[in-house]
């Protein structure tokens, strides 16, 4: 069975994304997708959602 983990980042920087990827992959999660939530008034994302998967019995 495939289990999903969604991590919400409200501070979207290269460092927070890198820390999240390193932290969860070290715990056995596999990176699946990175989605950004954009603001209308800015080119910078307001939030990011990092999605991981893991096989479980």
PyMOL Python script that loads the backbone (N, CA, C, O; Angstrom):
from pymol import cmd

cmd.read_pdbstr("""\
ATOM      1  N   UNK A   1       0.850  -1.177   0.000  1.00  0.00           N
ATOM      2  CA  UNK A   1       0.000   0.000   0.000  1.00  0.00           C
ATOM      3  C   UNK A   1       0.899   1.245   0.000  1.00  0.00           C
ATOM      4  O   UNK A   1       1.937   1.277   0.661  1.00  0.00           O
ATOM      5  N   UNK A   2       0.492   2.233  -0.730  1.00  0.00           N
ATOM      6  CA  UNK A   2       1.251   3.472  -0.844  1.00  0.00           C
ATOM      7  C   UNK A   2       0.693   4.501   0.137  1.00  0.00           C
ATOM      8  O   UNK A   2      -0.507   4.771   0.153  1.00  0.00           O
ATOM      9  N   UNK A   3       1.576   5.066   0.949  1.00  0.00           N
ATOM     10  CA  UNK A   3       1.195   6.098   1.913  1.00  0.00           C
ATOM     11  C   UNK A   3       1.762   7.424   1.443  1.00  0.00           C
ATOM     12  O   UNK A   3       2.874   7.482   0.920  1.00  0.00           O
ATOM     13  N   UNK A   4       0.990   8.493   1.631  1.00  0.00           N
ATOM     14  CA  UNK A   4       1.409   9.829   1.218  1.00  0.00           C
ATOM     15  C   UNK A   4       1.685  10.706   2.429  1.00  0.00           C
ATOM     16  O   UNK A   4       1.070  10.540   3.482  1.00  0.00           O
ATOM     17  N   UNK A   5       2.620  11.646   2.270  1.00  0.00           N
ATOM     18  CA  UNK A   5       2.937  12.651   3.286  1.00  0.00           C
ATOM     19  C   UNK A   5       2.980  13.988   2.577  1.00  0.00           C
ATOM     20  O   UNK A   5       3.712  14.147   1.601  1.00  0.00           O
ATOM     21  N   UNK A   6       2.202  14.958   3.058  1.00  0.00           N
ATOM     22  CA  UNK A   6       2.185  16.301   2.479  1.00  0.00           C
ATOM     23  C   UNK A   6       2.747  17.271   3.513  1.00  0.00           C
ATOM     24  O   UNK A   6       2.261  17.344   4.641  1.00  0.00           O
ATOM     25  N   UNK A   7       3.771  18.008   3.115  1.00  0.00           N
ATOM     26  CA  UNK A   7       4.406  18.979   4.003  1.00  0.00           C
ATOM     27  C   UNK A   7       4.157  20.368   3.428  1.00  0.00           C
ATOM     28  O   UNK A   7       4.500  20.648   2.280  1.00  0.00           O
ATOM     29  N   UNK A   8       3.557  21.231   4.241  1.00  0.00           N
ATOM     30  CA  UNK A   8       3.248  22.601   3.821  1.00  0.00           C
ATOM     31  C   UNK A   8       4.373  23.528   4.257  1.00  0.00           C
ATOM     32  O   UNK A   8       4.781  23.520   5.418  1.00  0.00           O
ATOM     33  N   UNK A   9       4.864  24.316   3.332  1.00  0.00           N
ATOM     34  CA  UNK A   9       5.896  25.305   3.633  1.00  0.00           C
ATOM     35  C   UNK A   9       5.307  26.698   3.428  1.00  0.00           C
ATOM     36  O   UNK A   9       4.887  27.044   2.324  1.00  0.00           O
ATOM     37  N   UNK A  10       5.277  27.489   4.490  1.00  0.00           N
ATOM     38  CA  UNK A  10       4.794  28.859   4.346  1.00  0.00           C
ATOM     39  C   UNK A  10       5.945  29.820   4.066  1.00  0.00           C
ATOM     40  O   UNK A  10       5.733  30.907   3.528  1.00  0.00           O
ATOM     41  N   UNK A  11       7.158  29.422   4.427  1.00  0.00           N
ATOM     42  CA  UNK A  11       8.362  30.179   4.103  1.00  0.00           C
ATOM     43  C   UNK A  11       9.043  29.448   2.946  1.00  0.00           C
ATOM     44  O   UNK A  11       9.758  28.471   3.167  1.00  0.00           O
ATOM     45  N   UNK A  12       8.826  29.910   1.729  1.00  0.00           N
ATOM     46  CA  UNK A  12       9.296  29.206   0.536  1.00  0.00           C
ATOM     47  C   UNK A  12      10.631  29.796   0.075  1.00  0.00           C
ATOM     48  O   UNK A  12      10.680  30.825  -0.599  1.00  0.00           O
ATOM     49  N   UNK A  13      11.704  29.113   0.459  1.00  0.00           N
ATOM     50  CA  UNK A  13      13.042  29.500   0.012  1.00  0.00           C
ATOM     51  C   UNK A  13      13.771  28.234  -0.414  1.00  0.00           C
ATOM     52  O   UNK A  13      13.320  27.122  -0.138  1.00  0.00           O
ATOM     53  N   UNK A  14      14.889  28.410  -1.081  1.00  0.00           N
ATOM     54  CA  UNK A  14      15.669  27.241  -1.469  1.00  0.00           C
ATOM     55  C   UNK A  14      16.122  26.452  -0.242  1.00  0.00           C
ATOM     56  O   UNK A  14      16.201  25.224  -0.291  1.00  0.00           O
ATOM     57  N   UNK A  15      16.416  27.139   0.848  1.00  0.00           N
ATOM     58  CA  UNK A  15      16.877  26.456   2.057  1.00  0.00           C
ATOM     59  C   UNK A  15      15.770  25.643   2.726  1.00  0.00           C
ATOM     60  O   UNK A  15      16.014  24.517   3.159  1.00  0.00           O
ATOM     61  N   UNK A  16      14.544  26.198   2.819  1.00  0.00           N
ATOM     62  CA  UNK A  16      13.464  25.446   3.453  1.00  0.00           C
ATOM     63  C   UNK A  16      13.065  24.238   2.610  1.00  0.00           C
ATOM     64  O   UNK A  16      12.742  23.181   3.151  1.00  0.00           O
ATOM     65  N   UNK A  17      13.087  24.392   1.295  1.00  0.00           N
ATOM     66  CA  UNK A  17      12.774  23.255   0.422  1.00  0.00           C
ATOM     67  C   UNK A  17      13.855  22.187   0.561  1.00  0.00           C
ATOM     68  O   UNK A  17      13.547  21.001   0.673  1.00  0.00           O
ATOM     69  N   UNK A  18      15.111  22.603   0.554  1.00  0.00           N
ATOM     70  CA  UNK A  18      16.232  21.665   0.683  1.00  0.00           C
ATOM     71  C   UNK A  18      16.197  20.925   2.024  1.00  0.00           C
ATOM     72  O   UNK A  18      16.398  19.712   2.070  1.00  0.00           O
ATOM     73  N   UNK A  19      15.943  21.654   3.112  1.00  0.00           N
ATOM     74  CA  UNK A  19      15.867  21.034   4.436  1.00  0.00           C
ATOM     75  C   UNK A  19      14.734  20.016   4.504  1.00  0.00           C
ATOM     76  O   UNK A  19      14.903  18.931   5.059  1.00  0.00           O
ATOM     77  N   UNK A  20      13.585  20.364   3.942  1.00  0.00           N
ATOM     78  CA  UNK A  20      12.438  19.455   3.942  1.00  0.00           C
ATOM     79  C   UNK A  20      12.738  18.197   3.144  1.00  0.00           C
ATOM     80  O   UNK A  20      12.450  17.090   3.599  1.00  0.00           O
ATOM     81  N   UNK A  21      13.315  18.357   1.955  1.00  0.00           N
ATOM     82  CA  UNK A  21      13.661  17.192   1.138  1.00  0.00           C
ATOM     83  C   UNK A  21      14.666  16.293   1.853  1.00  0.00           C
ATOM     84  O   UNK A  21      14.493  15.075   1.884  1.00  0.00           O
ATOM     85  N   UNK A  22      15.704  16.877   2.420  1.00  0.00           N
ATOM     86  CA  UNK A  22      16.725  16.087   3.110  1.00  0.00           C
ATOM     87  C   UNK A  22      16.171  15.400   4.353  1.00  0.00           C
ATOM     88  O   UNK A  22      16.506  14.246   4.621  1.00  0.00           O
ATOM     89  N   UNK A  23      15.330  16.092   5.110  1.00  0.00           N
ATOM     90  CA  UNK A  23      14.774  15.544   6.344  1.00  0.00           C
ATOM     91  C   UNK A  23      13.883  14.332   6.072  1.00  0.00           C
ATOM     92  O   UNK A  23      14.051  13.281   6.690  1.00  0.00           O
ATOM     93  N   UNK A  24      12.943  14.482   5.154  1.00  0.00           N
ATOM     94  CA  UNK A  24      11.981  13.406   4.933  1.00  0.00           C
ATOM     95  C   UNK A  24      12.551  12.241   4.129  1.00  0.00           C
ATOM     96  O   UNK A  24      12.144  11.100   4.347  1.00  0.00           O
ATOM     97  N   UNK A  25      13.474  12.491   3.214  1.00  0.00           N
ATOM     98  CA  UNK A  25      14.090  11.369   2.496  1.00  0.00           C
ATOM     99  C   UNK A  25      14.994  10.572   3.431  1.00  0.00           C
ATOM    100  O   UNK A  25      15.138   9.362   3.262  1.00  0.00           O
ATOM    101  N   UNK A  26      15.604  11.229   4.411  1.00  0.00           N
ATOM    102  CA  UNK A  26      16.406  10.519   5.411  1.00  0.00           C
ATOM    103  C   UNK A  26      15.529   9.619   6.286  1.00  0.00           C
ATOM    104  O   UNK A  26      16.016   8.642   6.854  1.00  0.00           O
ATOM    105  N   UNK A  27      14.245   9.947   6.396  1.00  0.00           N
ATOM    106  CA  UNK A  27      13.298   9.141   7.178  1.00  0.00           C
ATOM    107  C   UNK A  27      12.643   8.045   6.341  1.00  0.00           C
ATOM    108  O   UNK A  27      11.740   7.360   6.819  1.00  0.00           O
ATOM    109  N   UNK A  28      13.089   7.874   5.098  1.00  0.00           N
ATOM    110  CA  UNK A  28      12.570   6.799   4.264  1.00  0.00           C
ATOM    111  C   UNK A  28      11.478   7.186   3.281  1.00  0.00           C
ATOM    112  O   UNK A  28      10.996   6.337   2.533  1.00  0.00           O
ATOM    113  N   UNK A  29      11.083   8.444   3.269  1.00  0.00           N
ATOM    114  CA  UNK A  29      10.074   8.913   2.319  1.00  0.00           C
ATOM    115  C   UNK A  29      10.728   9.177   0.973  1.00  0.00           C
ATOM    116  O   UNK A  29      11.886   9.589   0.908  1.00  0.00           O
ATOM    117  N   UNK A  30       9.983   8.936  -0.106  1.00  0.00           N
ATOM    118  CA  UNK A  30      10.466   9.210  -1.465  1.00  0.00           C
ATOM    119  C   UNK A  30       9.778  10.468  -1.978  1.00  0.00           C
ATOM    120  O   UNK A  30       8.557  10.597  -1.891  1.00  0.00           O
ATOM    121  N   UNK A  31      10.570  11.396  -2.513  1.00  0.00           N
ATOM    122  CA  UNK A  31      10.017  12.631  -3.067  1.00  0.00           C
ATOM    123  C   UNK A  31       9.121  12.307  -4.251  1.00  0.00           C
ATOM    124  O   UNK A  31       9.479  11.508  -5.116  1.00  0.00           O
ATOM    125  N   UNK A  32       7.943  12.939  -4.280  1.00  0.00           N
ATOM    126  CA  UNK A  32       6.995  12.719  -5.372  1.00  0.00           C
ATOM    127  C   UNK A  32       6.757  14.002  -6.170  1.00  0.00           C
ATOM    128  O   UNK A  32       6.966  14.024  -7.382  1.00  0.00           O
ATOM    129  N   UNK A  33       6.319  15.072  -5.495  1.00  0.00           N
ATOM    130  CA  UNK A  33       5.913  16.285  -6.206  1.00  0.00           C
ATOM    131  C   UNK A  33       6.162  17.525  -5.352  1.00  0.00           C
ATOM    132  O   UNK A  33       6.163  17.465  -4.122  1.00  0.00           O
ATOM    133  N   UNK A  34       6.371  18.644  -6.030  1.00  0.00           N
ATOM    134  CA  UNK A  34       6.459  19.941  -5.367  1.00  0.00           C
ATOM    135  C   UNK A  34       5.470  20.872  -6.066  1.00  0.00           C
ATOM    136  O   UNK A  34       5.572  21.111  -7.270  1.00  0.00           O
ATOM    137  N   UNK A  35       4.508  21.396  -5.295  1.00  0.00           N
ATOM    138  CA  UNK A  35       3.485  22.288  -5.850  1.00  0.00           C
ATOM    139  C   UNK A  35       3.592  23.648  -5.179  1.00  0.00           C
ATOM    140  O   UNK A  35       3.797  23.733  -3.969  1.00  0.00           O
ATOM    141  N   UNK A  36       3.453  24.709  -5.961  1.00  0.00           N
ATOM    142  CA  UNK A  36       3.514  26.062  -5.432  1.00  0.00           C
ATOM    143  C   UNK A  36       2.136  26.704  -5.476  1.00  0.00           C
ATOM    144  O   UNK A  36       1.381  26.507  -6.429  1.00  0.00           O
ATOM    145  N   UNK A  37       1.811  27.475  -4.440  1.00  0.00           N
ATOM    146  CA  UNK A  37       0.602  28.304  -4.410  1.00  0.00           C
ATOM    147  C   UNK A  37       1.067  29.742  -4.597  1.00  0.00           C
ATOM    148  O   UNK A  37       1.812  30.275  -3.775  1.00  0.00           O
ATOM    149  N   UNK A  38       0.625  30.358  -5.673  1.00  0.00           N
ATOM    150  CA  UNK A  38       1.115  31.685  -6.040  1.00  0.00           C
ATOM    151  C   UNK A  38       0.172  32.780  -5.540  1.00  0.00           C
ATOM    152  O   UNK A  38      -1.028  32.568  -5.363  1.00  0.00           O
ATOM    153  N   UNK A  39       0.755  33.952  -5.321  1.00  0.00           N
ATOM    154  CA  UNK A  39      -0.022  35.163  -5.017  1.00  0.00           C
ATOM    155  C   UNK A  39      -0.323  35.875  -6.324  1.00  0.00           C
ATOM    156  O   UNK A  39       0.452  35.795  -7.277  1.00  0.00           O
ATOM    157  N   UNK A  40      -1.434  36.561  -6.365  1.00  0.00           N
ATOM    158  CA  UNK A  40      -1.773  37.320  -7.567  1.00  0.00           C
ATOM    159  C   UNK A  40      -0.842  38.506  -7.764  1.00  0.00           C
ATOM    160  O   UNK A  40      -0.536  38.878  -8.897  1.00  0.00           O
ATOM    161  N   UNK A  41      -0.392  39.097  -6.672  1.00  0.00           N
ATOM    162  CA  UNK A  41       0.371  40.335  -6.752  1.00  0.00           C
ATOM    163  C   UNK A  41       1.891  40.136  -6.763  1.00  0.00           C
ATOM    164  O   UNK A  41       2.637  41.115  -6.759  1.00  0.00           O
ATOM    165  N   UNK A  42       2.354  38.897  -6.775  1.00  0.00           N
ATOM    166  CA  UNK A  42       3.789  38.664  -6.675  1.00  0.00           C
ATOM    167  C   UNK A  42       4.199  37.459  -7.517  1.00  0.00           C
ATOM    168  O   UNK A  42       3.396  36.564  -7.780  1.00  0.00           O
ATOM    169  N   UNK A  43       5.458  37.455  -7.932  1.00  0.00           N
ATOM    170  CA  UNK A  43       5.991  36.312  -8.669  1.00  0.00           C
ATOM    171  C   UNK A  43       6.511  35.232  -7.719  1.00  0.00           C
ATOM    172  O   UNK A  43       6.760  34.101  -8.138  1.00  0.00           O
ATOM    173  N   UNK A  44       6.675  35.582  -6.439  1.00  0.00           N
ATOM    174  CA  UNK A  44       7.154  34.612  -5.446  1.00  0.00           C
ATOM    175  C   UNK A  44       5.979  33.799  -4.918  1.00  0.00           C
ATOM    176  O   UNK A  44       4.892  34.336  -4.704  1.00  0.00           O
ATOM    177  N   UNK A  45       6.197  32.510  -4.710  1.00  0.00           N
ATOM    178  CA  UNK A  45       5.110  31.679  -4.180  1.00  0.00           C
ATOM    179  C   UNK A  45       4.771  32.037  -2.734  1.00  0.00           C
ATOM    180  O   UNK A  45       5.654  32.357  -1.938  1.00  0.00           O
ATOM    181  N   UNK A  46       3.502  31.979  -2.411  1.00  0.00           N
ATOM    182  CA  UNK A  46       3.051  32.236  -1.047  1.00  0.00           C
ATOM    183  C   UNK A  46       3.275  31.001  -0.171  1.00  0.00           C
ATOM    184  O   UNK A  46       3.584  31.114   1.015  1.00  0.00           O
ATOM    185  N   UNK A  47       3.116  29.833  -0.770  1.00  0.00           N
ATOM    186  CA  UNK A  47       3.279  28.575  -0.056  1.00  0.00           C
ATOM    187  C   UNK A  47       3.777  27.514  -1.022  1.00  0.00           C
ATOM    188  O   UNK A  47       3.699  27.665  -2.242  1.00  0.00           O
ATOM    189  N   UNK A  48       4.289  26.438  -0.442  1.00  0.00           N
ATOM    190  CA  UNK A  48       4.665  25.282  -1.242  1.00  0.00           C
ATOM    191  C   UNK A  48       4.195  24.030  -0.518  1.00  0.00           C
ATOM    192  O   UNK A  48       4.153  23.990   0.711  1.00  0.00           O
ATOM    193  N   UNK A  49       3.845  23.020  -1.284  1.00  0.00           N
ATOM    194  CA  UNK A  49       3.451  21.729  -0.741  1.00  0.00           C
ATOM    195  C   UNK A  49       4.400  20.682  -1.316  1.00  0.00           C
ATOM    196  O   UNK A  49       4.464  20.478  -2.528  1.00  0.00           O
ATOM    197  N   UNK A  50       5.131  20.027  -0.427  1.00  0.00           N
ATOM    198  CA  UNK A  50       6.073  18.992  -0.832  1.00  0.00           C
ATOM    199  C   UNK A  50       5.411  17.657  -0.525  1.00  0.00           C
ATOM    200  O   UNK A  50       5.009  17.401   0.610  1.00  0.00           O
ATOM    201  N   UNK A  51       5.301  16.811  -1.540  1.00  0.00           N
ATOM    202  CA  UNK A  51       4.586  15.541  -1.392  1.00  0.00           C
ATOM    203  C   UNK A  51       5.568  14.385  -1.506  1.00  0.00           C
ATOM    204  O   UNK A  51       6.374  14.306  -2.433  1.00  0.00           O
ATOM    205  N   UNK A  52       5.469  13.487  -0.520  1.00  0.00           N
ATOM    206  CA  UNK A  52       6.325  12.311  -0.447  1.00  0.00           C
ATOM    207  C   UNK A  52       5.462  11.064  -0.427  1.00  0.00           C
ATOM    208  O   UNK A  52       4.281  11.129  -0.084  1.00  0.00           O
ATOM    209  N   UNK A  53       6.038   9.931  -0.792  1.00  0.00           N
ATOM    210  CA  UNK A  53       5.345   8.642  -0.709  1.00  0.00           C
ATOM    211  C   UNK A  53       6.242   7.626  -0.016  1.00  0.00           C
ATOM    212  O   UNK A  53       7.462   7.779   0.048  1.00  0.00           O
ATOM    213  N   UNK A  54       5.593   6.577   0.506  1.00  0.00           N
ATOM    214  CA  UNK A  54       6.324   5.478   1.141  1.00  0.00           C
ATOM    215  C   UNK A  54       5.472   4.221   1.032  1.00  0.00           C
ATOM    216  O   UNK A  54       4.259   4.261   1.237  1.00  0.00           O
ATOM    217  N   UNK A  55       6.119   3.104   0.706  1.00  0.00           N
ATOM    218  CA  UNK A  55       5.433   1.812   0.688  1.00  0.00           C
ATOM    219  C   UNK A  55       5.303   1.289   2.108  1.00  0.00           C
ATOM    220  O   UNK A  55       6.286   1.245   2.847  1.00  0.00           O
ATOM    221  N   UNK A  56       4.094   0.891   2.496  1.00  0.00           N
ATOM    222  CA  UNK A  56       3.852   0.305   3.810  1.00  0.00           C
ATOM    223  C   UNK A  56       3.097  -0.995   3.644  1.00  0.00           C
ATOM    224  O   UNK A  56       2.409  -1.209   2.647  1.00  0.00           O
ATOM    225  N   UNK A  57       3.234  -1.853   4.627  1.00  0.00           N
ATOM    226  CA  UNK A  57       2.538  -3.156   4.600  1.00  0.00           C
ATOM    227  C   UNK A  57       1.086  -3.031   5.000  1.00  0.00           C
ATOM    228  O   UNK A  57       0.366  -4.029   5.029  1.00  0.00           O
TER     229      UNK A  57
END
""", "prot")
cmd.dss("prot")
cmd.show_as("cartoon", "prot")
cmd.util.cbc("prot")
cmd.orient("prot")
